[in-house]
Amino acid sequence: MSVLTRTDVTAVKFFNNYILAGVGSSVEIFNKDSAKFIRKIKILKGQKVHSIEYLKCESKFLIIGGKQFSIIELTFDCEEDVVSEQQVVYPIICNDWIHSGAWISKEKVAILTAHNVVQVWNIINGTFDKEYTSKDNSILYSGLLLPIQDDILVFSGTVFSEVIIHQCGDDVPLHHLKGHKGVIFSITYNSEKAIIVTTSDDRSVRIWTVVNKEPVNYKHKSYWSNAKISCVYNLYGHMARVMCSHITNDLIISIGEDSRICFWNHEGKLLRKIFAHQNSCIWSLDTDNRHLVTGGGDCSVILHPLSLVSEYGHKETIPINIDAPKKVKFTARQNILIMNEFNELIYYDLSSNTSKTHRLDHTSTYKLLSLSPCKQIIAVADMNGKLDIFVENCKGDAVIRKIIDTKLNLGKILSLLWAGNRHLVVCSENGLITVLASKEIDIEPVDEFHLPPCKERWLTSSALSSNRGMLVVGDRCGHIHVYLHGSRNPVKSFDKIYDRYGTTSITIKNNEAITTGRDGKIKYFSLSKDVNEIKYTNCKDVEFQWLEKFLDKDENYLCGFQERSFVVYDVKNNLKILEVACGGGHRSWDAVRYIEKINEHFEEFIQILYLKNYTLHSEKFRLSKIMSKNIINGIHSKQINCLKTYKDNGDRTATMFISGGEDTTLRISISDLNSKLKDELVFKQLSSIRTLKFHQFDKNKILLLSAGGRAQICAKIITFEVDHALKVSSEELVDYLIKGTDKERKGDKNWRDCAIDFDPETRIMDLEIVKIDNDFIIITACSDASVQIFNLNTDKRKLYPVQEIKYHKTCILKTHVFEFITKTLLVTCTTRGDVAFWEVEKPPKMLSSEPIFSMKTNKSGINSIDVNVIDNTGFLLATAGDDNAIHLNVIQVENYVLNSMKVINSWSSDKYHCSQVTGLKLMEDLMISTSIDQRLTLFTLSVTTDGVKCDFYSQCCSDVSDIHGLDVVDTSNDSITVSVFGKGIEVLRMLKPTK
Amino acid sequence: MGKTSKDKRDIYYRLAKEEGWRARSAFKLLQINEEYNIFEGVLRAVDLCAAPGSWSQVLTKKLRQNTENEDDVKIVAVDLQAMASLPGVKQIQGDITKISTANEIIKEFEGHKADLVVCDGAPDVTGLHDIDEYVQSQLLLAALNITTHVLKIGGIFVAKIFRGKDVTLLYSQLKLFFEFVTVSKPRSSRNSSIEAFVICQNYKPPPDYVPTMVNPLLDHKYCDFNEFTGPNRFIVPFNACGDLSAYDSDTSYPLLLEGQESYEYKEPVQGPIDPPYKEILEKNKSMQTNNL
C-alpha cells in the first residue's frame, strides 16, 4: 500500500474549487484556495496518470495513463471540504499507448493510441464499441481528439515533425501541418479563437489559424474540409524543448524542459516569462479564470496568478529633470533621494512630483551616500571627511532637513555605512574603522577598530549587535571580522567568506548573523558572548549569483541580480518572485517592500528604482498578483541517488528524509508520512551526490556525510529541535575535494593555456563512517577503483587523509561496514561483481593492502549489498546488481580467525526482477529487494545448518521510476514501511507474513 | 568545462575517437560478438537505425574477415536521418515501418535474406521513463517486424532494449520468434544506464506467421505466465559480455593509460547532421530569441 508518493506530476486539472493532480498512478485532490490536501485516489494499475478529462456538468472524469484508462465520478462537498469517489470504469488495459481521450457523449469516450487508432468505448458497461485505424500508423508523440457532429476529428503529432488532421471515418487526411523541425510534443485547439497551437522538440511554439470563408460551426464536417490552416506565428521563447501549451481567451501559455513558463498574446508577443520548478521539466498545466496551475519534474504543483502586466505591475519613468543623476535611493516615505555630479542632493516628492535641492559644499567629487535601515536618516560624506546628516520628516510636509554638518579628521574616507539606525561606521585609510553615534546636535566617536591589511582595505557592509557591544563587518576582499566594544582588533575573523567583491549585506538577528554576497550563497554565523562560539554554521544556495539584500524583516524576500535582470526571490519557498530587465547591478538602484491599502485590503508591494541612460525608472509590483504558491512542495529536480530516513525513538510523528541526487543538492525534509513532505534545508555540491551516511550523536543530533562527483566530501552536524514545531538546523564542518580545486590542481594559470591535467574526474561512489575511540574515520570508495581513508576532526573542522588502497581493478560501486566478533569489517563491491572483505583497524594503517577474503558473486556490477551477522561463527552476505540476480552467501569463520573465511552455503535467483536490483535489505527472517523495474519483492528467509532458504512472499509495484535504492522507515508487528527513491520518492507499507 | 573532461570521464568515448569509430557504441557490438559470435559466417547484414554509423563500421570490418572476396559482403544501413556515407555500406534513408523499405533491403541482397539484423536505435527521450520505455519498445518491435520480412530462418537479431518496468512483455514477444533469447550488457555500457541488448538466436517464426506491415506489432499483455507482479514473470537469462580485462565504462582512468607515454586530444569522428535544435542555435547566435 502506498503511503506517500512524490514523482513527476504529469497531469493537472482545475475543477470548481479544486485542483486535481496526477501523481504516479493516483489522482491527488487539493483545495485551490487553502492549498489543503483533500485526498488521494489510486486509479490506474502501475501506470502514471497522463491526462484528466471531465465531462461537463457531470463531475465524471476520464483518467488516462500509459495503456490504461479509467472513469471515476467524484462528489464534492464544498462545505466540509471532502470528496468521495466512485470508480465507474476500472482501469481498462488497451493494447497500445493512449495519447489523448475525449468524451463524445455521456455514455461514450474516445481514445487515440500511439499508432493512430481511435477507439470508442461505452462507459456504462465498460465495453469496446468500435475502432478506426489510420493509414498513417507510424508512432505518434502527441495527439488531440475533437468530437464533431457524427464524427471525431483527430490531430496527430508525428515523429516526422508534422501534424496530420483527419476525420475518423475518412481514408484521406484533411490537412498536413508542416513546419516544425522536430517531434511534435503537444497540440491544443481553441474553437472560439479558431487557432491551433503546437509545441515541439525544435524549441518552438507555432500558432496556426483555421480560416473559413463561410460562417460554419466548427462542429460541422464541412468546416474542417473547407478550412485553410496556416502557421501565422513561429515563436521562440524557450531554451529547450517545449512540452505543452494551453490557450485562454487572452493568452497562450507554453511550458518547457527549461523550467520556463511563457505567456504569449494571440499576436505572438511574449508578455511574460517566469521560472518555476527548479530547473526541471514542466510537464503539465491548466488554467481557470484567474489561475494557472503547473506540474513539474521536481514533483511539485504550483499555483500561479494568471495576470497580465497591466494588472500586476506599474512601470514608469520619473521626470526628475535633473542633470547627471548619479545615485538614487528611496526614503522612508517612499520619496526619492538623488545625488548628482554637481554637488547637489535632491529630494523628490513622488506624490506632488516636486523636488527640493540641497546644496552640498563638499570639496571632493568622490562622495558617499548612505541611508539608515529605517531610511529616515541620510548621511553624505566626501573623501576628505566632510559629513552632512539629513533627516526626513516623518509627518507633515515631505521634506528633509540637515541636522549635522561637520568635518571628520580621519583621513581619506573610503566607506560610510550604517550599523542600525543610531550608529555610523566610517572606514578610512590604513584600515581605520570609526563608529560614530549621535550626541545631541553633534556626533561622537564611540569605538575605533583596526581592519587587518588586505588588497582593497575598506568595508562593504556592517551590522551592530548593541546588547553584545559587537560589530560585524565585511571587507572588500570577502573577509568577515567581528569586533567587541573596546578591543581594537577583531576577536574573530573569517577569511575569504566571499569572493573579491566582498559581502553585500549583513543582518543580525537574535543569535545569528546572516550575510549575502556575489557567489549565490546566503551564509549564516552563530553569535555569542563566548568568542569560541562565534562560528560559521552553514549556507543556503540561491538560484542566482549576485545577492544584494533582504527587503523584509523576516529575511524572506532577497533581491539581487541575475545577468542583466533585477531579481526578487522568496527564500522560504525557493521561488523567484519577479525579474526586471534593468540592465544589471552596476547601475544605481534601490528597492523597497511596503504595504498599501487598496480597496479595504492591505496589499504588499515591491518597488524598484534604477538609473538607465540618465533616466530614472520605477517599477512597482503588487505581490498578490504575481506570487506563485506551492500546492505540492517540490523535492529534487532530478534522480535521487541516495536517501536515508531518520526518526528518533520518541513519540514524534515526523520522519526526516535526508537525500542527495543528480541535481547536486542534499536535502533534509520532514514528512508526516501522509501527504506532507517539505524541504527544510537544501545544500548544493559541485556535482551529483551519490552517497550519504550519518552517525547519531544523540537523538537530536547527527553527523551527516555526503559525497559524489568531483571527489567532493561534505560533513555537517544536523540538529533537530522540538519546540512546538520541529526545527532543523545545520552546521558545516568540512567541504573537501580529494583532488583539490581546479585552481589548486593547476595553479593560477588560465584554463586555456594550462597543460592537460592527467588526473581522472574521480567520483566518490559510496562512503562509510566508522567511529574508533574518539575519531571519526571516513572510508570512501572511488570510481578510480581506490579506497581512500580520512580522519575527520569535528573540533578543528578538518579532514585528514590517512590511507589510500589500490586493490580493485575497476570502479567500486558499494561499500558496507559491519561488526563481527568484536571487529569492524568493511566490504567493497565492484562493477565486475567482485566482493572483498577488509578488517578496519586503528589508524594510521587501517587496512592491509590485500583483503582478508574476496569472491565474485554477480556477473556484473553490484548495486546493492547487505549483511546479517548470524552468530560468532558466520554471517549472511546479500548482493544484487545489474544481472537482475540476488545472491546470498553464508560465510563462516573458524575459531574467530578472520582469515579462515569461507562460503559454506549459497542461494541465488534472477527470477524476481527484470532489471538492475538497486536495493536490498536483510531483516531477521525477511528480505526486501527493489529494482529499476519498479517492483518491491518481499522474501521469507531462514538460515540453518542445512543451508539458506529464501522464498518469494509478495511483490508490489512503485510509481517511482529509476529506483536507486530503498530504506526501511519503520517496522511493526504486521508490516514494514519502506521508502524507495529514484525519480521521486514513494513510501510503501508491505504486510509481513503471518506466523 | 575543459575539452578533455569528457575524455577523462568516459574511457570508451575517448577510445572511440582514438580508434576512429563514429560513436562509443561500436565497442558494445564488438563485445557482444566476443560473447556470442554473432558475426560467424555472416555475409549479409542489416543495420537498422544506423546513424551515426558506428555499428555499420563494425559490420564492415568484421564481415570482411569472413570471406576472401570483399564483394560478397553486403551491408545495408537504414535510418530516418541522413548519415555520412561509409564505404561498402548501402544506405537507405527510410522508415522501418514501411514495406517498401523491406523490399529495398531484399533487392539489395539480390533476393536473398539477411543473416543478421542489428538495431541500436534509441528514441528522442523525453525524460519520462514510462514514455521513453514505451517508445523504445515500439522501436524494437518495429525493428522486429521488418526483421521478420528480411531475416533468414535461423538468423540472428540483436537490438537495444531498455530494461524498464514492462520489459518482460517484450521478452515474451521476442521468444515467439526466436529459439534463444538472452539479454546482455557489454562492459562498455554503463552500470547506471538502463540500456541492455537482446541477443535473439535461431529465427523460427510461429508456423502460421505471415509477415505483414499493415498492422504494427504490439507488445504483449500481462498474463498467467507473465504476471504484472508476482512470482511468475517472464525473465530471460542475463549475461555480461566483453573480456574481463576490457576497460570498464564506470571507472575513471587517468589520461595517461597504463603503458602510454603521451596523450593527444582527438576531435569526435563525426558530428551530428541536422539536429532539430539547429534553427534555435542559429537564432541564438544572431540574438533573435525573444528574451524578456
Interface residues (C-beta under 8 A of the other chain):
Chain A: D8 T10 K45 G46 Q47 K48 G66 I93 N95 D96 W97 A114 H115 T133 N137 S138 I139 Y141 V159 F160 S161 K181 G182 V183 F185 S200 D201 D202 R203 S204 L235 Y236 G237 M239 M243 E257 L270 L271 R272 K273 C281 W283 G297 E579 A581 W751 I756 D757 F758 D759 P760 E761 T762 R763 C782 S783 D784 A785 K809 T810 C811 L813 T831 R832 G833 K859 S860 G861 N863 G881 D882 D883 N884 A885 D910 K911 Y912 H913 C914 S915 Q916 I932 D933 Q934 R935 F952 Q955 C956 C957 S961 D962 K983
Chain B: G2 T4 S5 K8 R9 L80 D95 T97 D124 T126 G127 L128 H129 D130 I131 Y134 V135 Q138 L139 A142 R163 G164 K165 V167 T168 Y171 K185 R187 N191 I194 A196 N215 P216 L218 K221 F228 T229 G230 P231 R233 I235 P237 F238 N239 A240 L244 D248 D250 T251 S252 Y253 P254 L255 L256 Y263 Y265 P276 Y277 K278 E279 I280 K283 Q288 T289 N290 L292
